[in-house]
Amino acid sequence: MQSPESVLNTYSFVPSYYLRYYYLHDSVVTEQRKTGTRAAAVAAIEAELLSMYADPALDAKPALLGQRGGAFYSEAAVALLASLFADTGFASTGLGDAGDVQVVNVRNDGTFGFLADEAVIEVPAVIGAAGPVPVPTEPLAPLLRGLVGHMSAYEELAVDAALRGGRARVVSALLAHPLHRAVRPRGEDGRPADRGERAVPVLGMTA
């Protein structure tokens, strides 16, 4: 987690580095204005990697791949497949169908009572041929529960907007996102009166 020690001390838990985008938003924006966004850097890396992979003579892992991120995801994917198919003869891993614990994305289905059952959560789960079963977890602290609930609501609204369309649904999703905290009222000239970077339009108002 790339956060000042004073900020880390307030968490009382070991945070994911992704939290810096929420809790240190302004610092991250200032940083990315100087260096560019991570998304742009990843897109450039992937474009160069695809160009390299097009060379049939390439027979070694490119050093550039180490800059892409996501290390060990391949190992996690293989471990998950091995556990899911362990009792089918598909894999011989020594794990059998004993039910090892891995971190996976699953339906909430009551794991966290403040989220809808159909919400997707990433939690430790016992893996077996019948699928993953979330491990019982302690209730989230209010600090985390607030952010998780906020993001889950945004995702639900964003999916609805993607499936059914409509400006109102898109705006609702944007207003639910924790990184957007303002609206842009329309001025007398028909232009947004507030051009703030974190503002979003609402019904009857303009972007």
C-alpha positions as a Python dict, from the first residue, in 0.01 Angstrom:
ca = {
    (1, 'M'): (0, 0, 0),
    (2, 'Q'): (156, 326, -112),
    (3, 'S'): (34, 549, 171),
    (4, 'P'): (202, 770, 429),
    (5, 'E'): (273, 599, 760),
    (6, 'S'): (32, 834, 937),
    (7, 'V'): (-248, 720, 706),
    (8, 'L'): (-159, 352, 741),
    (9, 'N'): (-174, 382, 1118),
    (10, 'T'): (-537, 490, 1101),
    (11, 'Y'): (-648, 179, 910),
    (12, 'S'): (-573, -83, 1179),
    (13, 'F'): (-554, -339, 896),
    (14, 'V'): (-322, -418, 605),
    (15, 'P'): (-487, -247, 307),
    (16, 'S'): (-483, -328, -62),
    (17, 'Y'): (-288, -71, -258),
    (18, 'Y'): (-604, -5, -461),
    (19, 'L'): (-742, 186, -163),
    (20, 'R'): (-506, 470, -240),
    (21, 'Y'): (-730, 564, -533),
    (22, 'Y'): (-1014, 628, -287),
    (23, 'Y'): (-843, 753, 28),
    (24, 'L'): (-562, 948, -141),
    (25, 'H'): (-752, 1054, -453),
    (26, 'D'): (-609, 1403, -490),
    (27, 'S'): (-250, 1286, -440),
    (28, 'V'): (-295, 1012, -699),
    (29, 'V'): (-443, 1256, -952),
    (30, 'T'): (-151, 1495, -898),
    (31, 'E'): (94, 1209, -945),
    (32, 'Q'): (-72, 1078, -1259),
    (33, 'R'): (-80, 1422, -1417),
    (34, 'K'): (297, 1409, -1409),
    (35, 'T'): (356, 1044, -1497),
    (36, 'G'): (42, 944, -1687),
    (37, 'T'): (-223, 697, -1580),
    (38, 'R'): (-155, 333, -1505),
    (39, 'A'): (-419, 236, -1762),
    (40, 'A'): (-228, 417, -2038),
    (41, 'A'): (98, 255, -1931),
    (42, 'V'): (-59, -93, -1930),
    (43, 'A'): (-216, -36, -2273),
    (44, 'A'): (123, 59, -2415),
    (45, 'I'): (291, -244, -2254),
    (46, 'E'): (25, -481, -2386),
    (47, 'A'): (49, -338, -2738),
    (48, 'E'): (425, -394, -2738),
    (49, 'L'): (388, -744, -2592),
    (50, 'L'): (135, -844, -2858),
    (51, 'S'): (376, -723, -3121),
    (52, 'M'): (650, -935, -2966),
    (53, 'Y'): (424, -1242, -2939),
    (54, 'A'): (354, -1216, -3312),
    (55, 'D'): (714, -1318, -3374),
    (56, 'P'): (717, -1700, -3413),
    (57, 'A'): (1085, -1703, -3319),
    (58, 'L'): (1010, -1576, -2968),
    (59, 'D'): (1077, -1867, -2734),
    (60, 'A'): (1136, -1695, -2398),
    (61, 'K'): (929, -1487, -2161),
    (62, 'P'): (979, -1118, -2250),
    (63, 'A'): (1128, -909, -1970),
    (64, 'L'): (862, -649, -2049),
    (65, 'L'): (595, -886, -1915),
    (66, 'G'): (728, -820, -1565),
    (67, 'Q'): (608, -460, -1597),
    (68, 'R'): (250, -563, -1678),
    (69, 'G'): (158, -663, -1324),
    (70, 'G'): (-66, -950, -1221),
    (71, 'A'): (223, -1174, -1122),
    (72, 'F'): (126, -1526, -1013),
    (73, 'Y'): (-227, -1502, -1157),
    (74, 'S'): (-139, -1789, -1388),
    (75, 'E'): (-37, -2003, -1090),
    (76, 'A'): (-358, -1910, -909),
    (77, 'A'): (-564, -2008, -1213),
    (78, 'V'): (-392, -2347, -1244),
    (79, 'A'): (-434, -2413, -871),
    (80, 'L'): (-805, -2332, -895),
    (81, 'L'): (-857, -2564, -1193),
    (82, 'A'): (-664, -2839, -1018),
    (83, 'S'): (-891, -2814, -713),
    (84, 'L'): (-1212, -2795, -914),
    (85, 'F'): (-1122, -3105, -1116),
    (86, 'A'): (-914, -3290, -858),
    (87, 'D'): (-1157, -3580, -815),
    (88, 'T'): (-1234, -3621, -1187),
    (89, 'G'): (-896, -3758, -1294),
    (90, 'F'): (-828, -3433, -1479),
    (91, 'A'): (-541, -3337, -1251),
    (92, 'S'): (-309, -3511, -1010),
    (93, 'T'): (-196, -3249, -762),
    (94, 'G'): (-187, -3425, -429),
    (95, 'L'): (-471, -3204, -312),
    (96, 'G'): (-740, -3459, -385),
    (97, 'D'): (-1083, -3319, -298),
    (98, 'A'): (-968, -3215, 49),
    (99, 'G'): (-1095, -2862, 5),
    (100, 'D'): (-805, -2619, -2),
    (101, 'V'): (-873, -2250, 57),
    (102, 'Q'): (-819, -2000, -222),
    (103, 'V'): (-925, -1640, -279),
    (104, 'V'): (-1189, -1629, -553),
    (105, 'N'): (-1480, -1423, -683),
    (106, 'V'): (-1818, -1568, -586),
    (107, 'R'): (-2181, -1464, -545),
    (108, 'N'): (-2237, -1298, -211),
    (109, 'D'): (-2541, -1513, -120),
    (110, 'G'): (-2558, -1379, 234),
    (111, 'T'): (-2185, -1379, 313),
    (112, 'F'): (-2210, -1006, 379),
    (113, 'G'): (-2558, -915, 495),
    (114, 'F'): (-2540, -556, 374),
    (115, 'L'): (-2490, -661, 10),
    (116, 'A'): (-2737, -809, -235),
    (117, 'D'): (-2717, -1186, -282),
    (118, 'E'): (-2623, -1144, -647),
    (119, 'A'): (-2333, -909, -568),
    (120, 'V'): (-1990, -1049, -655),
    (121, 'I'): (-1737, -1057, -371),
    (122, 'E'): (-1372, -1165, -353),
    (123, 'V'): (-1315, -1377, -44),
    (124, 'P'): (-1132, -1690, 76),
    (125, 'A'): (-1334, -1999, -15),
    (126, 'V'): (-1302, -2375, 20),
    (127, 'I'): (-1255, -2517, -329),
    (128, 'G'): (-1383, -2856, -435),
    (129, 'A'): (-1541, -3034, -728),
    (130, 'A'): (-1879, -2890, -632),
    (131, 'G'): (-1743, -2536, -655),
    (132, 'P'): (-1624, -2271, -408),
    (133, 'V'): (-1782, -2225, -67),
    (134, 'P'): (-1695, -1897, 109),
    (135, 'V'): (-1520, -1929, 441),
    (136, 'P'): (-1718, -1765, 727),
    (137, 'T'): (-1583, -1414, 780),
    (138, 'E'): (-1594, -1153, 1052),
    (139, 'P'): (-1828, -858, 985),
    (140, 'L'): (-1658, -572, 805),
    (141, 'A'): (-1575, -262, 1008),
    (142, 'P'): (-1788, 46, 925),
    (143, 'L'): (-1497, 209, 738),
    (144, 'L'): (-1474, -83, 495),
    (145, 'R'): (-1845, -162, 492),
    (146, 'G'): (-1919, 190, 373),
    (147, 'L'): (-1679, 178, 79),
    (148, 'V'): (-1773, -178, -22),
    (149, 'G'): (-2145, -95, -10),
    (150, 'H'): (-2086, 224, -205),
    (151, 'M'): (-1897, 45, -482),
    (152, 'S'): (-2143, -243, -496),
    (153, 'A'): (-2431, 2, -545),
    (154, 'Y'): (-2237, 173, -826),
    (155, 'E'): (-2169, -162, -995),
    (156, 'E'): (-2534, -265, -972),
    (157, 'L'): (-2647, 64, -1125),
    (158, 'A'): (-2375, 53, -1392),
    (159, 'V'): (-2481, -297, -1500),
    (160, 'D'): (-2843, -183, -1517),
    (161, 'A'): (-2741, 115, -1731),
    (162, 'A'): (-2538, -109, -1961),
    (163, 'L'): (-2822, -356, -2003),
    (164, 'R'): (-3113, -115, -2038),
    (165, 'G'): (-2949, 209, -2144),
    (166, 'G'): (-3080, 557, -2081),
    (167, 'R'): (-2916, 877, -1961),
    (168, 'A'): (-3092, 867, -1623),
    (169, 'R'): (-2949, 523, -1544),
    (170, 'V'): (-2597, 627, -1645),
    (171, 'V'): (-2618, 939, -1429),
    (172, 'S'): (-2748, 739, -1134),
    (173, 'A'): (-2450, 507, -1159),
    (174, 'L'): (-2204, 797, -1173),
    (175, 'L'): (-2366, 967, -875),
    (176, 'A'): (-2332, 646, -673),
    (177, 'H'): (-1957, 620, -734),
    (178, 'P'): (-1754, 737, -431),
    (179, 'L'): (-1510, 935, -646),
    (180, 'H'): (-1787, 1164, -780),
    (181, 'R'): (-1930, 1400, -523),
    (182, 'A'): (-2093, 1686, -709),
    (183, 'V'): (-2338, 1773, -986),
    (184, 'R'): (-2318, 2037, -1256),
    (185, 'P'): (-2616, 2274, -1249),
    (186, 'R'): (-2694, 2448, -1578),
    (187, 'G'): (-2609, 2817, -1591),
    (188, 'E'): (-2809, 3090, -1762),
    (189, 'D'): (-2606, 3043, -2079),
    (190, 'G'): (-2696, 2673, -2091),
    (191, 'R'): (-2346, 2565, -1998),
    (192, 'P'): (-2253, 2385, -1679),
    (193, 'A'): (-2208, 2639, -1400),
    (194, 'D'): (-1962, 2409, -1223),
    (195, 'R'): (-1681, 2266, -1434),
    (196, 'G'): (-1528, 2079, -1140),
    (197, 'E'): (-1342, 1764, -1239),
    (198, 'R'): (-1536, 1545, -995),
    (199, 'A'): (-1878, 1679, -1094),
    (200, 'V'): (-2130, 1479, -1297),
    (201, 'P'): (-2452, 1584, -1470),
    (202, 'V'): (-2796, 1504, -1330),
    (203, 'L'): (-3139, 1488, -1492),
    (204, 'G'): (-3240, 1814, -1644),
    (205, 'M'): (-2881, 1935, -1634),
    (206, 'T'): (-2603, 1927, -1883),
    (207, 'A'): (-2270, 1753, -1902),
}
